[in-house]
Amino acid sequence: MFLRTLRFRVFKIESFQKCNHATKTSETDFKTDEAKFDQIPAEFAPNIPDAEEAHEREVAFRQLIESKRDVSRFSNKTAYNKYKNIMPTYSDSQAKYLKTERYFRKVYSKFGKASAIESGIAWPSKSQLEKLIKEEKEYDLTLEQKVNILIEKKANELKTYEKLVKDTDEALKKMPINIESFYQRIIKKDKSEKDKTAKRQEILDQAREYYGYDVDLRDPRVQEMLKKIQDERKMAEKAKKKEEDKKKQQAVQLQQKLKQTDKIVSKTEEPEKEQN
């Protein structure tokens, strides 16, 4: 379909060029001097009917091209007036659908008083005003309601703005504390990372000491070693705790013995005081 359209356009362009060439030759033929034209033999005289036919074909082709370009669907007269900026005469029978109040308002706005249209057409008529008032009463809000809504909207906007200003001021007051806490978090994070690195290095050192060579942390043998070390630590902690409990019990027993000896000593001292 596209190739067919392209061929048609090429054919039209070629025919237009031929017509243009024929028209130019005809114009040059018509411009020849009449005295010389009388001296030209009849067999070499210009063919006037053929030139006129070529000119008509050219005009028809140009009209066809213009009609193809025009997609406004206006009538010829209306389109001519519109493109040439000529005020319409309203005598075009094919342009009845344009003869409305809206169209006349457009014409008046374009040509003004020269259009011979009354300026009152720019305002609605009484019947239109009554219709608008009726529609506003039924479907639209009153002026007072609209004003109240606008006042409420402005008050809400002001309230939101004041809240934003207040929150901003409070945030600015807290800014030094927030900055300090931010730096503290960074320091804490760096410290935790350093501790993790040190712990990792410690595990690697223990694995190297345990196995006698470097071992990767992802090696399952490292996990076995860590498990053994944890078990040993737990056993050591249990033994230490048991020893501490034993020492505490011994200390309690010692205190009890001391109390008993104090009681015995106090009992022996009382008769001696009575005798004295």
Rosetta constraint file for C-alpha pairs under 8 A:
AtomPair CA 1 CA 5 HARMONIC 6.30 0.50
AtomPair CA 2 CA 6 HARMONIC 6.17 0.50
AtomPair CA 3 CA 7 HARMONIC 6.07 0.50
AtomPair CA 4 CA 8 HARMONIC 6.21 0.50
AtomPair CA 5 CA 9 HARMONIC 6.28 0.50
AtomPair CA 6 CA 10 HARMONIC 6.22 0.50
AtomPair CA 7 CA 11 HARMONIC 6.08 0.50
AtomPair CA 8 CA 12 HARMONIC 6.21 0.50
AtomPair CA 9 CA 13 HARMONIC 6.17 0.50
AtomPair CA 10 CA 14 HARMONIC 6.18 0.50
AtomPair CA 11 CA 15 HARMONIC 6.15 0.50
AtomPair CA 12 CA 16 HARMONIC 6.00 0.50
AtomPair CA 13 CA 17 HARMONIC 6.18 0.50
AtomPair CA 14 CA 18 HARMONIC 6.24 0.50
AtomPair CA 15 CA 19 HARMONIC 6.13 0.50
AtomPair CA 16 CA 20 HARMONIC 6.05 0.50
AtomPair CA 16 CA 58 HARMONIC 6.79 0.50
AtomPair CA 16 CA 61 HARMONIC 7.24 0.50
AtomPair CA 17 CA 21 HARMONIC 6.12 0.50
AtomPair CA 18 CA 22 HARMONIC 6.16 0.50
AtomPair CA 19 CA 23 HARMONIC 6.06 0.50
AtomPair CA 19 CA 54 HARMONIC 5.89 0.50
AtomPair CA 19 CA 55 HARMONIC 7.11 0.50
AtomPair CA 19 CA 57 HARMONIC 7.10 0.50
AtomPair CA 19 CA 58 HARMONIC 5.56 0.50
AtomPair CA 20 CA 24 HARMONIC 6.19 0.50
AtomPair CA 20 CA 58 HARMONIC 6.95 0.50
AtomPair CA 21 CA 25 HARMONIC 6.26 0.50
AtomPair CA 22 CA 26 HARMONIC 6.10 0.50
AtomPair CA 22 CA 51 HARMONIC 6.80 0.50
AtomPair CA 22 CA 54 HARMONIC 6.38 0.50
AtomPair CA 22 CA 55 HARMONIC 7.74 0.50
AtomPair CA 23 CA 27 HARMONIC 6.08 0.50
AtomPair CA 23 CA 51 HARMONIC 6.65 0.50
AtomPair CA 23 CA 54 HARMONIC 6.51 0.50
AtomPair CA 23 CA 55 HARMONIC 5.76 0.50
AtomPair CA 23 CA 58 HARMONIC 7.95 0.50
AtomPair CA 24 CA 28 HARMONIC 6.24 0.50
AtomPair CA 25 CA 29 HARMONIC 6.11 0.50
AtomPair CA 26 CA 30 HARMONIC 6.12 0.50
AtomPair CA 26 CA 46 HARMONIC 7.94 0.50
AtomPair CA 26 CA 48 HARMONIC 7.70 0.50
AtomPair CA 26 CA 51 HARMONIC 5.40 0.50
AtomPair CA 27 CA 31 HARMONIC 6.25 0.50
AtomPair CA 28 CA 32 HARMONIC 6.68 0.50
AtomPair CA 29 CA 46 HARMONIC 6.45 0.50
AtomPair CA 32 CA 36 HARMONIC 7.18 0.50
AtomPair CA 32 CA 37 HARMONIC 6.62 0.50
AtomPair CA 33 CA 37 HARMONIC 5.94 0.50
AtomPair CA 34 CA 38 HARMONIC 6.17 0.50
AtomPair CA 35 CA 39 HARMONIC 6.68 0.50
AtomPair CA 36 CA 40 HARMONIC 6.45 0.50
AtomPair CA 37 CA 45 HARMONIC 7.56 0.50
AtomPair CA 40 CA 44 HARMONIC 6.46 0.50
AtomPair CA 40 CA 45 HARMONIC 6.19 0.50
AtomPair CA 41 CA 45 HARMONIC 6.28 0.50
AtomPair CA 47 CA 51 HARMONIC 6.52 0.50
AtomPair CA 48 CA 52 HARMONIC 6.21 0.50
AtomPair CA 49 CA 53 HARMONIC 6.15 0.50
AtomPair CA 50 CA 54 HARMONIC 6.18 0.50
AtomPair CA 51 CA 55 HARMONIC 6.16 0.50
AtomPair CA 52 CA 56 HARMONIC 6.17 0.50
AtomPair CA 53 CA 57 HARMONIC 6.16 0.50
AtomPair CA 54 CA 58 HARMONIC 6.16 0.50
AtomPair CA 55 CA 59 HARMONIC 6.24 0.50
AtomPair CA 56 CA 60 HARMONIC 6.08 0.50
AtomPair CA 57 CA 61 HARMONIC 6.03 0.50
AtomPair CA 58 CA 62 HARMONIC 6.14 0.50
AtomPair CA 59 CA 63 HARMONIC 6.18 0.50
AtomPair CA 60 CA 64 HARMONIC 6.19 0.50
AtomPair CA 61 CA 65 HARMONIC 6.24 0.50
AtomPair CA 62 CA 66 HARMONIC 6.18 0.50
AtomPair CA 63 CA 67 HARMONIC 6.08 0.50
AtomPair CA 64 CA 68 HARMONIC 6.21 0.50
AtomPair CA 65 CA 69 HARMONIC 6.24 0.50
AtomPair CA 66 CA 70 HARMONIC 6.12 0.50
AtomPair CA 67 CA 71 HARMONIC 7.86 0.50
AtomPair CA 72 CA 79 HARMONIC 7.97 0.50
AtomPair CA 74 CA 78 HARMONIC 5.96 0.50
AtomPair CA 74 CA 79 HARMONIC 5.45 0.50
AtomPair CA 74 CA 95 HARMONIC 7.52 0.50
AtomPair CA 75 CA 79 HARMONIC 5.96 0.50
AtomPair CA 75 CA 94 HARMONIC 6.30 0.50
AtomPair CA 75 CA 95 HARMONIC 6.63 0.50
AtomPair CA 76 CA 80 HARMONIC 6.06 0.50
AtomPair CA 77 CA 81 HARMONIC 6.21 0.50
AtomPair CA 77 CA 92 HARMONIC 6.82 0.50
AtomPair CA 78 CA 82 HARMONIC 6.06 0.50
AtomPair CA 78 CA 88 HARMONIC 7.13 0.50
AtomPair CA 78 CA 92 HARMONIC 7.37 0.50
AtomPair CA 78 CA 95 HARMONIC 7.12 0.50
AtomPair CA 79 CA 83 HARMONIC 6.04 0.50
AtomPair CA 80 CA 84 HARMONIC 5.86 0.50
AtomPair CA 80 CA 86 HARMONIC 7.85 0.50
AtomPair CA 81 CA 85 HARMONIC 5.70 0.50
AtomPair CA 81 CA 86 HARMONIC 4.59 0.50
AtomPair CA 81 CA 87 HARMONIC 6.40 0.50
AtomPair CA 81 CA 88 HARMONIC 6.12 0.50
AtomPair CA 82 CA 86 HARMONIC 6.40 0.50
AtomPair CA 82 CA 87 HARMONIC 7.89 0.50
AtomPair CA 87 CA 107 HARMONIC 7.78 0.50
AtomPair CA 87 CA 111 HARMONIC 7.15 0.50
AtomPair CA 87 CA 115 HARMONIC 6.82 0.50
AtomPair CA 90 CA 95 HARMONIC 7.94 0.50
AtomPair CA 90 CA 99 HARMONIC 7.65 0.50
AtomPair CA 92 CA 96 HARMONIC 7.52 0.50
AtomPair CA 95 CA 99 HARMONIC 7.07 0.50
AtomPair CA 98 CA 103 HARMONIC 5.86 0.50
AtomPair CA 99 CA 103 HARMONIC 6.07 0.50
AtomPair CA 99 CA 104 HARMONIC 6.87 0.50
AtomPair CA 100 CA 104 HARMONIC 6.27 0.50
AtomPair CA 101 CA 105 HARMONIC 6.07 0.50
AtomPair CA 101 CA 121 HARMONIC 7.09 0.50
AtomPair CA 102 CA 106 HARMONIC 6.37 0.50
AtomPair CA 103 CA 107 HARMONIC 6.29 0.50
AtomPair CA 104 CA 108 HARMONIC 6.09 0.50
AtomPair CA 104 CA 117 HARMONIC 7.52 0.50
AtomPair CA 104 CA 121 HARMONIC 7.65 0.50
AtomPair CA 105 CA 109 HARMONIC 6.07 0.50
AtomPair CA 105 CA 121 HARMONIC 6.49 0.50
AtomPair CA 105 CA 122 HARMONIC 5.87 0.50
AtomPair CA 106 CA 110 HARMONIC 6.21 0.50
AtomPair CA 107 CA 111 HARMONIC 5.99 0.50
AtomPair CA 107 CA 112 HARMONIC 7.52 0.50
AtomPair CA 107 CA 115 HARMONIC 7.02 0.50
AtomPair CA 108 CA 112 HARMONIC 4.68 0.50
AtomPair CA 108 CA 113 HARMONIC 7.05 0.50
AtomPair CA 108 CA 115 HARMONIC 6.16 0.50
AtomPair CA 108 CA 117 HARMONIC 6.44 0.50
AtomPair CA 108 CA 119 HARMONIC 7.49 0.50
AtomPair CA 111 CA 115 HARMONIC 5.60 0.50
AtomPair CA 112 CA 116 HARMONIC 7.96 0.50
AtomPair CA 112 CA 117 HARMONIC 7.91 0.50
AtomPair CA 113 CA 117 HARMONIC 6.67 0.50
AtomPair CA 113 CA 118 HARMONIC 7.82 0.50
AtomPair CA 113 CA 119 HARMONIC 7.92 0.50
AtomPair CA 117 CA 121 HARMONIC 7.75 0.50
AtomPair CA 124 CA 128 HARMONIC 5.69 0.50
AtomPair CA 124 CA 129 HARMONIC 6.16 0.50
AtomPair CA 125 CA 129 HARMONIC 6.12 0.50
AtomPair CA 126 CA 130 HARMONIC 6.13 0.50
AtomPair CA 127 CA 131 HARMONIC 6.17 0.50
AtomPair CA 128 CA 132 HARMONIC 6.14 0.50
AtomPair CA 129 CA 133 HARMONIC 6.10 0.50
AtomPair CA 130 CA 134 HARMONIC 6.09 0.50
AtomPair CA 131 CA 135 HARMONIC 6.17 0.50
AtomPair CA 132 CA 136 HARMONIC 6.11 0.50
AtomPair CA 133 CA 137 HARMONIC 6.19 0.50
AtomPair CA 134 CA 138 HARMONIC 6.24 0.50
AtomPair CA 135 CA 139 HARMONIC 5.78 0.50
AtomPair CA 135 CA 140 HARMONIC 7.02 0.50
AtomPair CA 136 CA 140 HARMONIC 4.39 0.50
AtomPair CA 136 CA 141 HARMONIC 6.80 0.50
AtomPair CA 136 CA 142 HARMONIC 7.67 0.50
AtomPair CA 137 CA 141 HARMONIC 7.00 0.50
AtomPair CA 137 CA 142 HARMONIC 7.27 0.50
AtomPair CA 141 CA 145 HARMONIC 6.05 0.50
AtomPair CA 141 CA 146 HARMONIC 6.40 0.50
AtomPair CA 142 CA 146 HARMONIC 6.27 0.50
AtomPair CA 143 CA 147 HARMONIC 6.15 0.50
AtomPair CA 144 CA 148 HARMONIC 6.17 0.50
AtomPair CA 145 CA 149 HARMONIC 6.14 0.50
AtomPair CA 146 CA 150 HARMONIC 6.15 0.50
AtomPair CA 147 CA 151 HARMONIC 6.12 0.50
AtomPair CA 148 CA 152 HARMONIC 6.11 0.50
AtomPair CA 149 CA 153 HARMONIC 6.08 0.50
AtomPair CA 150 CA 154 HARMONIC 6.17 0.50
AtomPair CA 151 CA 155 HARMONIC 6.11 0.50
AtomPair CA 152 CA 156 HARMONIC 6.16 0.50
AtomPair CA 153 CA 157 HARMONIC 6.21 0.50
AtomPair CA 154 CA 158 HARMONIC 6.14 0.50
AtomPair CA 155 CA 159 HARMONIC 6.07 0.50
AtomPair CA 156 CA 160 HARMONIC 6.07 0.50
AtomPair CA 157 CA 161 HARMONIC 6.13 0.50
AtomPair CA 158 CA 162 HARMONIC 6.11 0.50
AtomPair CA 159 CA 163 HARMONIC 6.14 0.50
AtomPair CA 160 CA 164 HARMONIC 6.14 0.50
AtomPair CA 161 CA 165 HARMONIC 6.21 0.50
AtomPair CA 162 CA 166 HARMONIC 6.12 0.50
AtomPair CA 163 CA 167 HARMONIC 6.08 0.50
AtomPair CA 164 CA 168 HARMONIC 6.06 0.50
AtomPair CA 165 CA 169 HARMONIC 6.19 0.50
AtomPair CA 166 CA 170 HARMONIC 6.26 0.50
AtomPair CA 167 CA 171 HARMONIC 6.07 0.50
AtomPair CA 168 CA 172 HARMONIC 6.14 0.50
AtomPair CA 169 CA 173 HARMONIC 6.26 0.50
AtomPair CA 170 CA 174 HARMONIC 6.32 0.50
AtomPair CA 171 CA 175 HARMONIC 6.03 0.50
AtomPair CA 174 CA 178 HARMONIC 6.14 0.50
AtomPair CA 175 CA 179 HARMONIC 6.05 0.50
AtomPair CA 176 CA 180 HARMONIC 6.15 0.50
AtomPair CA 177 CA 181 HARMONIC 6.13 0.50
AtomPair CA 178 CA 182 HARMONIC 6.01 0.50
AtomPair CA 179 CA 183 HARMONIC 6.33 0.50
AtomPair CA 180 CA 184 HARMONIC 6.17 0.50
AtomPair CA 181 CA 185 HARMONIC 6.10 0.50
AtomPair CA 182 CA 186 HARMONIC 6.35 0.50
AtomPair CA 183 CA 187 HARMONIC 6.18 0.50
AtomPair CA 184 CA 188 HARMONIC 6.05 0.50
AtomPair CA 185 CA 189 HARMONIC 6.00 0.50
AtomPair CA 186 CA 190 HARMONIC 6.14 0.50
AtomPair CA 187 CA 191 HARMONIC 6.10 0.50
AtomPair CA 188 CA 192 HARMONIC 6.16 0.50
AtomPair CA 189 CA 193 HARMONIC 6.19 0.50
AtomPair CA 190 CA 194 HARMONIC 6.15 0.50
AtomPair CA 191 CA 195 HARMONIC 6.10 0.50
AtomPair CA 192 CA 196 HARMONIC 6.12 0.50
AtomPair CA 193 CA 197 HARMONIC 6.17 0.50
AtomPair CA 194 CA 198 HARMONIC 6.06 0.50
AtomPair CA 195 CA 199 HARMONIC 5.98 0.50
AtomPair CA 196 CA 200 HARMONIC 6.03 0.50
AtomPair CA 197 CA 201 HARMONIC 6.12 0.50
AtomPair CA 198 CA 202 HARMONIC 6.03 0.50
AtomPair CA 199 CA 203 HARMONIC 6.18 0.50
AtomPair CA 200 CA 204 HARMONIC 6.27 0.50
AtomPair CA 201 CA 205 HARMONIC 6.12 0.50
AtomPair CA 202 CA 206 HARMONIC 6.14 0.50
AtomPair CA 203 CA 207 HARMONIC 6.11 0.50
AtomPair CA 203 CA 226 HARMONIC 7.99 0.50
AtomPair CA 204 CA 208 HARMONIC 6.11 0.50
AtomPair CA 204 CA 214 HARMONIC 7.29 0.50
AtomPair CA 204 CA 215 HARMONIC 6.92 0.50
AtomPair CA 204 CA 216 HARMONIC 7.70 0.50
AtomPair CA 204 CA 217 HARMONIC 7.18 0.50
AtomPair CA 205 CA 209 HARMONIC 6.07 0.50
AtomPair CA 206 CA 210 HARMONIC 5.90 0.50
AtomPair CA 207 CA 211 HARMONIC 5.90 0.50
AtomPair CA 207 CA 212 HARMONIC 7.68 0.50
AtomPair CA 207 CA 213 HARMONIC 7.72 0.50
AtomPair CA 207 CA 214 HARMONIC 7.10 0.50
AtomPair CA 207 CA 215 HARMONIC 6.48 0.50
AtomPair CA 207 CA 222 HARMONIC 6.50 0.50
AtomPair CA 207 CA 225 HARMONIC 7.11 0.50
AtomPair CA 208 CA 212 HARMONIC 5.02 0.50
AtomPair CA 208 CA 213 HARMONIC 4.78 0.50
AtomPair CA 208 CA 214 HARMONIC 5.00 0.50
AtomPair CA 208 CA 215 HARMONIC 6.55 0.50
AtomPair CA 209 CA 213 HARMONIC 7.29 0.50
AtomPair CA 210 CA 225 HARMONIC 7.91 0.50
AtomPair CA 215 CA 219 HARMONIC 6.92 0.50
AtomPair CA 215 CA 222 HARMONIC 7.30 0.50
AtomPair CA 216 CA 222 HARMONIC 7.56 0.50
AtomPair CA 217 CA 222 HARMONIC 6.09 0.50
AtomPair CA 218 CA 222 HARMONIC 7.33 0.50
AtomPair CA 219 CA 223 HARMONIC 7.29 0.50
AtomPair CA 220 CA 224 HARMONIC 6.45 0.50
AtomPair CA 221 CA 225 HARMONIC 6.14 0.50
AtomPair CA 222 CA 226 HARMONIC 6.10 0.50
AtomPair CA 223 CA 227 HARMONIC 6.11 0.50
AtomPair CA 224 CA 228 HARMONIC 6.26 0.50
AtomPair CA 225 CA 229 HARMONIC 6.13 0.50
AtomPair CA 226 CA 230 HARMONIC 6.02 0.50
AtomPair CA 227 CA 231 HARMONIC 6.14 0.50
AtomPair CA 228 CA 232 HARMONIC 6.13 0.50
AtomPair CA 229 CA 233 HARMONIC 6.09 0.50
AtomPair CA 230 CA 234 HARMONIC 6.07 0.50
AtomPair CA 231 CA 235 HARMONIC 6.14 0.50
AtomPair CA 232 CA 236 HARMONIC 6.04 0.50
AtomPair CA 233 CA 237 HARMONIC 5.97 0.50
AtomPair CA 234 CA 238 HARMONIC 6.05 0.50
AtomPair CA 235 CA 239 HARMONIC 6.09 0.50
AtomPair CA 236 CA 240 HARMONIC 6.01 0.50
AtomPair CA 237 CA 241 HARMONIC 5.97 0.50
AtomPair CA 238 CA 242 HARMONIC 5.99 0.50
AtomPair CA 239 CA 243 HARMONIC 6.08 0.50
AtomPair CA 240 CA 244 HARMONIC 6.14 0.50
AtomPair CA 241 CA 245 HARMONIC 6.11 0.50
AtomPair CA 242 CA 246 HARMONIC 6.14 0.50
AtomPair CA 243 CA 247 HARMONIC 6.17 0.50
AtomPair CA 244 CA 248 HARMONIC 6.16 0.50
AtomPair CA 245 CA 249 HARMONIC 6.20 0.50
AtomPair CA 246 CA 250 HARMONIC 6.17 0.50
AtomPair CA 247 CA 251 HARMONIC 6.08 0.50
AtomPair CA 248 CA 252 HARMONIC 6.18 0.50
AtomPair CA 249 CA 253 HARMONIC 6.14 0.50
AtomPair CA 250 CA 254 HARMONIC 6.03 0.50
AtomPair CA 251 CA 255 HARMONIC 6.19 0.50
AtomPair CA 252 CA 256 HARMONIC 6.24 0.50
AtomPair CA 253 CA 257 HARMONIC 6.23 0.50
AtomPair CA 254 CA 258 HARMONIC 6.17 0.50
AtomPair CA 255 CA 259 HARMONIC 6.22 0.50
AtomPair CA 256 CA 260 HARMONIC 6.29 0.50
AtomPair CA 257 CA 261 HARMONIC 6.16 0.50
AtomPair CA 258 CA 262 HARMONIC 6.11 0.50
AtomPair CA 259 CA 263 HARMONIC 6.27 0.50
AtomPair CA 260 CA 264 HARMONIC 6.30 0.50
AtomPair CA 261 CA 265 HARMONIC 6.09 0.50
AtomPair CA 262 CA 266 HARMONIC 6.10 0.50
AtomPair CA 263 CA 267 HARMONIC 6.23 0.50
AtomPair CA 264 CA 268 HARMONIC 6.35 0.50
AtomPair CA 265 CA 269 HARMONIC 6.24 0.50
AtomPair CA 266 CA 270 HARMONIC 6.41 0.50
AtomPair CA 267 CA 271 HARMONIC 7.45 0.50
AtomPair CA 268 CA 272 HARMONIC 7.14 0.50
AtomPair CA 269 CA 273 HARMONIC 6.48 0.50
AtomPair CA 270 CA 274 HARMONIC 6.46 0.50
AtomPair CA 271 CA 275 HARMONIC 6.26 0.50
AtomPair CA 272 CA 276 HARMONIC 6.33 0.50
